[in-house]
Amino acid sequence: MNKLGTVIRFTYGNAIKQKSFLISTLVFVLIVSVLAHLPSIIASFGGDEGPKRVGVVEGGERYVSLLNEYYALSPEPAVEVVGVANEEEAARLVEAKELTGYLKAGAEANVNGVPSFEYKSKDAIPSLMGDLSSGLQYVNQALARESMGLSEEQVAKLSAPVSIVPVQLTDAAEGKSESEIQLAFGLVYVLLFLLYMGVIGYGNMVATAITAEKSSRVMELLVSSSAPLTQMFGKIIGVCLLGLTQIALFITVGAANLTLSQGSNPLLTNLNINLSEVDPMLFVYFIIFYLLGYLIYAAVFAAVGSLVSRTEEVGQVIMPITLLIVGAFMVAMYGLTNPNAPFIVVMSFVPFFSPLVMFLRIGLADPAWWEIVLSIAISAAGVYAMGWLAAKIYRTGVLLYGKLPTWKELRKAMKAYDV
C-alpha cells in the first residue's frame, strides 16, 4: 500500500507540474470564463444598433403601414420599413448603407392580392428573412380579415394567444418546471462534454505514460522496485485525481462566472434560468459516473499501452477504444432529445455506455432508484472485470518489446501468471 501511494503521488505531482498541463488548464479556464459572459458581450456590442431599415419599392404604401404595424407589436422592433419610389433609388440607398435591403413585389399574387416578393441586399445569407416572412404573413392575414369584413372584436378573438408551459412528470407531485428542465438540459450537456473529454483525455494519458516508460527502458527499473500491478493502478489513480482536480476547477470557474453574470446575462434572463435551482445530487452522480467511466476505460488504455513499445504506435493501437468512447458520446447526444427512448434505456445498463447514458437519464428523465443502483452496480462489475483482465495483460505485456504480440502469444504468456 505504501508503494501504491508513492506511485500515485509521483504520477499526480509530476503531471500537475508540467507546463503543458498548466497552460492547457489556464487556456480552458479563460475559455470557460469568456463563454459564461459571451451572451452579455454580444449584447453589449450589438445592443445599440436599433431596428434595421428595409425598403418597399413601387407603390407599397399599404404594405409599409401594415409591416410597421406588425413590427411595432414587439418591445424592441428588429425592422423599420420605409417606402421607396423605385428600384434604382432603393439600390442607391443600399449602397449608401441607409437601407439594409429592399423588398420588390413580383407579378404573381395570392388569393388575398398579396404579391410574391424578392428581398435584395448585400448579404449572402440575409439575417432578416425570418422577420420579413413573419411580417408579410401578418400582412396577408390583415388583408384577408379586411376582405371578409371581420370586426375588431372578431379579429381579437381569432388572434388571442394560447399559452402552453412544459412540465416534466416526475415522482415529485409538482414535476419539473420549464426553468428546471432548461437548466437540467444545459447542465447535463456541459457535464457530458466534461465526462467525455475527461475519459478520453486522461485515459489516453495513462496509455501514453506507460508506453513512454517502456520505450525509455525506465520500466525495467520500476519493475525491480515495485510490482507491475502497483504501477498500473498507481498511474490510473494518480491520473484520475489529476482529472478530478482539473474538472473541479472548470466547474468552479464556470459556476462563479455564471453566478456573477446571472443578473445581466441575457441568455439566463430570457430562458428564466435560476442557478439556485441546480440539484446538488446531479454533481454527486456526475462524480460517481465519471469515476466509473474513467476507471473502466483507463484499465483498457493501461492494458493496451503496456503492449506498445514506442509512443508513436499508441495512437493507432488505442483507436478502437477511442471509437468506442465516441460511440457512447454519440448515443448520449441522441438521448438529449430522447432520454426515455427504449434504445437509450437499454444502453444505460451497458458498462461502456452507462456512465454517459445513465447520467443523461438522471438529469433529463426520471429513472427509478433501482435502475440507477443497477446501472452503477453493472458499471462497477465492469470496472472490476476490466481491471482484472487489464492486470493480467499489463503484467505480461509490460516487459514485452518489439512487435505487438498476437492473441495466441499473449494468452500463452498470461497463463504463466496468477493475478
N, C-alpha and C positions, 0 to 999 in steps of 0.2 A: 504493500500500500504506500510505503514511503517513496519507493521508486516511481510509482504511478503519479504521485503528487509532484515529484520532481520533473517528470516529463510534461505534465500539464502546465506547471509554472514556466518551464523553459519555452514550450510551444506558444503559450499565451504572451509571455513577456517579449519574446523575440519578434513575434508578428506585430504586436501593437506598437513597437518602436520603429518599425520600418517606415521609411519616408513615403513609399508608395501607399501604405495604409493610411498614414496621417493626411497626405494630400488628397486622396480619394474621399476620405471622410469629410474633410473641410469643404471640398467641392460639392458633395452631396448635401451637406448642411446648408450651404449657400443656395443650392438649387431648391431645397425644401422651403427655405425662408422666402425666396422670390415667388415660388408657386403659391404659397399661402397668401401673399399680398398681391398676386397678379391681377385679380379682378379689380381691386382698388387702383392699381397702377394704370390699367387700361382705361378705367372710368375717369381717372384724373387727366389723362391725355385726350380723351375724346368727349369729355362732358360739356364743353363749351361750344361745340360746333353748331348746334341748333339744327332745325329741320333742313333737309336738302331740297333745293328748288328744282322743280320739274315743269317743263313747258308743255302746253297742249296747243297744237297748231291748227289753223284753218277753221275758225268759227266754232270752237269748242267751249263757248261761254257756259253753257248748261253743264257740261262735264266738269268744268273748272269749279263751279259753285258746289256741285254735289260731292266732288272729290274732297274739297276743302272742308265741307260739312262732315264728311266721314273722318278725316284726319283730326278734326277739332275735338272729336269724342275722346281722343287719347290725352292724358295729362301732359305728355311730352310728345307732341306730333313729330313724326320722323320725316314727313314730306310736306312741302308747301307747293301748291300747284298755281301756275300763272298762265294766262292766255298769251299766245304769240301769233302775230299776223300771218306769217308764212314760214315755210321750212328753212329758207335761206337765213332769215333773221334768227330762227331758233339755233341753227348751226353756228352762226356767228356768236351768239350768247354762250354756247357750249365751249367754243374756242376761247372766249374771254373768261371762262370759268364762272360766269354769272348764273349758269344753269348746269345742273349735274347731267341732264339729258332731256329728251322731249318725246312726247307721245304723238304719233301721227296716225290718224284714222285711215283704215283701209276701205275698200269698196264694199265688202260684204258686211251685212248686219244680221243680228239675230231677230227673233220674233218681237222683241221689245224695241227694236230700232237702234240698239247699241252696236256700233260697228266693231270690227276687229281692229286691234291697234298694233303698231310697231313701236318699240321703245329703242331709241337710238342714243348711244352715249359713247364715251371713250373707254369704258370698262369692258374687258374681255368677258368677264362674268359679272354682270350687274348685280349689286347687292340689294337693290330696291325692288327686284322682281316680285318678291312675296308681298310687299306693301302695296305695290301698284296693282297686282292681281286682286287682292282683297278689296282695294278701293274701287276698282272697276266692277267688282261683283256687287258692291253696295250701290253703285250707280244703276246697274241692271235691275236690282230689286226695287230701287226707288221709282224708276220709270215704269216697272211692272205694276206697282201699287197705284201710281197715278192713272195708268190706263184702265185699271179695274175699278177706279173711283172709291177706294177704301178710305174710311175716316181715320183721323188721328188716333182715336181710341182703338179701332181695329188694328191699325198698324202697331200700336204699342203692345197689344196682346200677342200679335204674331212675333214680335221681336223680344218678348220678355225672356230674360236669361234663365237658364236652369242650372243650378249648382249641383255638382257631384264631387264628393270628397272620398278618396280611397281610404279604407280602414282594413288592415290585415287581421284576420281572425287568428287568435292565439288562445292558449289555455287561460290567459287573463280575461276577465269578463269584459273589460273595455277595449281590448285589442290594441294594435299599434296604430298611432295616428299617422297622418301624412308626413309630418315633420320627422317622426321617428323612423318611418320607412325610408325617407330620403337620406337621413343621417346614417342609418344602418347600411344602406346601399353604398354610399360614398366611403364609409369606414371600411367595409368589407372589401371594396375594390382596392383601396390603398394597401390594406393589410395582406391581401392576396399577392400583390406585387412584391411586398417585402418578404413574404413567405417564399415565393417563387425565386426571387433573386438571392435570398439568403441560402436556400437549399442548394441551388445550382452553383452559386459563387463559392461558398465555403466548402461544399463537397469537393469541388474542383481543386480548392486549395489543399485539402487533405491529400488527394492523389498526387498533386504536383510536389508537395513537400516530401512525400515518401520516395517518389521517383528521383528527386534531386539528391537525396541521401544515398540512394543506390548508385546513381551514376558517378558520384564523387567518391565512392567506396567508404564513406563515413559509416554506412550501415554496418559494415563488418566490425567496426569498433563499438558501435552502440549495442549490437547483439551480445558482445562479450561482457557488457556492463549491466544490461537489463534484458529481461525476456522479450521476445518479439511481440507477444500479446500486450505486454505492458506499454511498449512503444506505440502500438496501433491504437489502443484505447486512450492512451495519454494524448496522442495527437488529435484524435476525434473529439475528446472532451475539451482540450485546450482551444481548438478552433471553434467549437461550439460556444464557449464562453466569449471568445472574440466576437463572434457574430451577434450574440445577445447584447454585448456592450454597444456595438455599432447601431443595432436596431433600436435599442432603448434610447440612444442619443437622438436618432432620427425622429422617433415618436415624440420625445420630449420637446425637441425644437419645433416640430410641426404643430403640436398642441399649443405650445406657448405663443407661436406666431398667429395661429388661428384665433386664440383667445384674445390677443391684443387687437386683432383686426375685426372682431366679431361685430362691433357696432358700426363700423364703416365699410365692411366688406359687402359689396352689392350682391354677390352670389349667395352668401348666407342670408342676407336680408330678403332677397326675392324668393328664395326657397323656404323661408321661415324656419331656418335651422337653428336650433338652440343646442350648443355644445354641452350644456349641463345635462342633457337627456341621454348622453352616452352611457350605455350599460357597462359597468366595470367588468362584468363577467365575460364580456366579449374579448377583453385583453387577456384574461386568465386563460380562456380557450385558445387564444392566439399563441400564447407561450406553450401550452400543452401540445398543440398540433405542430408548432414549429419544431419543438424538441423531437416529437415522433417522426416528423418528415425528415428532419436533418439526420437523425441517427440511422434511419433505415437506408437513406441514400448514401450517407457518409461511409457506412460499412461497406457498401458496394464499391464506392470510389476507392476506399483504402485497399480492398482486395485486388481491384484492377490495377491500382498504382503499384502494388507490390510485384506485379508480374512484368512490369516495363523497366527496361534498363536505361533508357535515355529519355530525358524530358521532352525531346522533340516528338516522341511517339505517344505522349499522354493524350493529346487532343484527339487523335484518331481512335485510340482504344476506348476512351470514355464517351465517344459519340453516341452509342446506343443508349447509355444511361441518360445522357442529356436529352435525347429524343423522347425518352420515357417521361422525364420531368416536363418537357414542353407539352407532351400529350395530356398530362394531368392538368396543366395550366389551361390548355385549350378547353378541356372538359369543364373546368371551373368557370371559364369565361362564358361558355354556353349556359351554365347554371345560373349566372347572374340574372338572366331574364326568365329562367325556367327552373327555379330551385326545387319545385315539387315534382318535376318530370320523373317518371319511373326509372329512366336510364341514370339520372343523377342520384336518385335514392340508392340504386344498386351500387354505383361506383363509390358511394360514400362508405362502403364496407370492404372495399378492395384496398389492401395495405398500401400500395404505392400511390394510390389516388386519394384515399380517405383523408390524409392531413389537409389537403386543399379543399376537397369537395364537402366533407362533413363540416369543416369550419364555415364554408359558404352557406350551408343549410342552416347552421345555428344562427348566423347573422341575418339571413333573409327569409327563412321559413320558420317552422315551429316543430322540429323533430321531437319525438317523445324522449324522455330522460333515458329510457332503456336503450334507445337507438344510439344516443351519444356514448353511453357507457360501453355498449357492444362495439362501436366503431373504435373507441380508444383501446379496448381490450384486444381487438383484432390487430390494430396497428402495433400495439406493444408486443403481441406474439410475433408479428412480422419483424419487428426490431430484433427480438431475441433470435429468431431463426436466421436472419441475415447476419447478425453478429456472430453466431456460431459458425456459419458457413464461411464468412469472411475471415474469421480467426484461423480456420484450417487452411484456407488459401494463402493468407498472409504469412503464416508460419512456414509454409512450404515455399512460397514464391519469393520471399524477401531476400534469399541468398541465391536465387537462380539468375544467371546472367546470360547474355546472348539473345537469341531469338525467343519469341514468345513460345512457351511450352504448349503442346497440344493438350486437349482434354484428357486423352489417354495417359499421357505423361504426368499430367497434374494429378489425376486420380491415383495413379500408382504411387506418386510421392506423398500424397495426403494420407494414404493408408499406413505409412511408416510412422505417423504421429498420432497421438491420442490427445485431442484438445478437450 
